[in-house]
Amino acid sequence: MTLIAKALGVAQPTASRHLEILKQAGFITVQRHLKWSYCKRDEAAIGEYLNWLGAELAQRPEVKQGR
């Protein structure tokens, strides 16, 4: 988590919290080994969400009109 926080320029607790939200949403998995945590994206879950979001947005008239 420390390397991710450093790369993003945020505090470690902030990065950890955001990663926990992504984990709860099913967008990443986290495996711990000793003092390290390894994060991996779940491309299928992210793709499903993007498809759902696109379908939801397509149904909204204000989005279709570009507002």
Backbone as a ProteinNet text record, in pm:
[ID]
protein_1_A
[PRIMARY]
MTLIAKALGVAQPTASRHLEILKQAGFITVQRHLKWSYCKRDEAAIGEYLNWLGAELAQRPEVKQGR
[TERTIARY]
81.8	0	86.6	201.7	289.9	337.2	371.1	417.7	306.4	184.8	70.6	46.1	48.2	28.1	133.9	257.2	366.3	348.8	311.4	291.9	177.7	75.3	-40.3	-22.9	78	100.5	-2.7	-51	-147.4	-91.1	-152.8	-111.4	-146.8	-70	-91.8	-231.7	-283.6	-419.6	-525.3	-503.4	-596.5	-595.6	-477.3	-466.2	-528.3	-501.7	-557.4	-708.9	-766.7	-912.8	-972.2	-913.3	-963.8	-949.5	-839.3	-819.7	-919.8	-953.4	-1054	-1190.2	-1223.8	-1350	-1350.8	-1240.3	-1230.4	-1241.2	-1183.1	-1189.8	-1333.8	-1402.4	-1541.8	-1632.2	-1600	-1678.1	-1647.1	-1540.5	-1503.1	-1415	-1362.3	-1279.1	-1133.2	-1090.4	-953.9	-956.7	-852	-828.6	-695.8	-685.4	-562.9	-513.5	-388.4	-325.3	-211	-205.4	-100.8	6.5	130.5	244.6	344.1	360.2	444.7	397.3	483	441.7	389.2	384.1	343.6	200.3	131.9	-0.8	8.3	-41.9	-38.1	-180.1	-202.5	-335	-339.5	-453.2	-472.3	-611.5	-620.5	-750.5	-828.9	-960.8	-1050.1	-1113	-1049.9	-1092.3	-1236.6	-1279.6	-1416.9	-1516.7	-1492.3	-1582.6	-1587.3	-1472.6	-1467.4	-1543.7	-1524.2	-1595.2	-1745.7	-1790.3	-1933.5	-1990.9	-1918.7	-1965.2	-1973.7	-1872	-1873.3	-1988	-2016.5	-2130.5	-2260.8	-2276.1	-2397	-2410.5	-2302.2	-2305.1	-2341.4	-2283.9	-2316	-2463.1	-2519.1	-2660.8	-2748.6	-2711.3	-2787.8	-2784.2	-2667.3	-2654.2	-2726.6	-2728.9	-2796.2	-2946.9	-3002.7	-3145.9	-3185	-3089.7	-3119.7	-3124.4	-3236.9	-3248.7	-3147.6	-3116	-3022.2	-2881.6	-2847.8	-2716.7	-2715.3	-2824.6	-2833	-2819.7	-2872.4	-2870.8	-2741.7	-2655.1	-2526.1	-2531.5	-2626.3	-2636.6	-2555.6
-118.7	0	125.7	115.1	231.2	274.7	178.7	213.1	277.8	228.6	286.9	428.6	447.6	581.1	678.1	633.1	719	754.1	656.6	681.5	779.8	775.5	864	998	1006.5	1130.6	1154.6	1045.9	1057.6	986.8	1013.4	946.5	798.8	715.9	571.6	533.4	594.4	558.8	591.3	699.1	736.1	630.3	588.4	483.7	353.8	318.3	195.4	198.1	311.8	323	308.3	373.6	364.2	222.4	158.6	20.7	-72.8	-46.4	-126.5	-111.5	7.9	30.1	-47.7	-43.1	-119.2	-269.3	-314.5	-456.1	-494.9	-412.1	-440	-443	-360.1	-357.3	-476.6	-549.3	-664.9	-631.8	-509.4	-467.4	-508.8	-538.7	-586.9	-698.9	-778.9	-875.6	-837.1	-866.3	-832.9	-959.9	-993.2	-1106.3	-1053.6	-1100.9	-1057.1	-1165	-1119.3	-1208.4	-1135.3	-1186.3	-1121.8	-978.1	-880.2	-741.1	-675.2	-748.7	-692	-731.1	-640.8	-668	-651.2	-750.2	-747.6	-732.4	-628.3	-599.9	-642.2	-699.8	-741.2	-699.3	-637.5	-597.4	-719.4	-713.7	-816.4	-756.9	-783.8	-724.1	-760.3	-882.9	-924.1	-840.7	-821.9	-743.2	-597.6	-543.7	-405	-392.8	-488.7	-487.8	-497.9	-585.4	-597.4	-466.8	-402.2	-275	-169	-161.4	-62.1	-86.7	-213.9	-246.1	-203.4	-233.5	-193.5	-40.7	28.2	173.7	234	180.5	229.1	211.7	95.8	70.7	165.2	188	279.9	422.1	466.2	601.9	619.3	514.1	521.1	540	501	514	652.9	736.3	868	971.7	1039	1137	1251.1	1295.2	1406.4	1367.4	1240.4	1193.9	1183.1	1135.7	1122.4	1258.9	1363.2	1496.2	1571	1512.5	1573.8	1682.7	1677.2	1779	1739.5
0	0	0	62.9	71	-67.2	-153.1	-288.1	-370.3	-354.6	-426.1	-376.9	-245.7	-188.5	-239.1	-240.4	-286.4	-434.3	-515.4	-658.8	-684.1	-599.6	-616.4	-545.7	-460.6	-387.2	-278.2	-216.1	-106.4	16.2	129.7	253	246.6	313.9	312.9	361.9	469.7	512.2	406.1	331.1	224	115.2	73	-29.6	21	144.9	201.4	201.2	238.2	241.3	102.2	4.5	-132.5	-186.8	-157.1	-200.9	-133.1	-8.6	61.5	-4.4	-48.8	-119.8	-251.5	-324.8	-450.5	-423.9	-314.4	-276.1	-242.8	-164.6	-128.8	-251.4	-350.4	-474	-564	-532.6	-613.1	-731.6	-735.7	-848.2	-833.6	-711	-688.5	-585.2	-588	-481.4	-416.7	-289.9	-215.6	-148.9	-176.2	-109.4	-24.9	96.9	188.8	198.7	200.7	220.4	309.3	429.9	530.1	551.3	526.6	548.3	421	311.2	183.1	148.6	78.7	23.7	-127.4	-199.4	-345	-397.5	-477.5	-532.4	-678.7	-716.4	-854.7	-898.8	-1017.3	-1070.7	-1115.3	-1099.1	-1152.5	-1278.3	-1391.6	-1518.3	-1553.5	-1522.5	-1553.6	-1473.6	-1345.7	-1261.8	-1307.5	-1342.6	-1390	-1522.2	-1611.6	-1739.6	-1722.7	-1632.7	-1605.7	-1553.6	-1464.7	-1410.6	-1520.6	-1604.3	-1711.8	-1808.4	-1838.6	-1925.4	-1860.7	-1730.5	-1658.7	-1657.2	-1626.7	-1619.7	-1755.4	-1861.7	-1996	-2029.3	-1993.1	-2017.7	-1936.2	-1811.2	-1725.4	-1780.7	-1821.1	-1873.4	-2006	-2086.1	-2216.2	-2200.3	-2086.8	-2062.5	-2014.1	-1981.1	-1925.2	-2037.4	-2054.4	-2163.1	-2152.6	-2030.4	-2016.7	-2060.1	-2049.5	-2095.2	-2247.1	-2305.5	-2450.9	-2520.9	-2455.4	-2515.6	-2486.1	-2408.8	-2380.9	-2274.9	-2186.5	-2080.1	-1960.9
[MASK]
+++++++++++++++++++++++++++++++++++++++++++++++++++++++++++++++++++

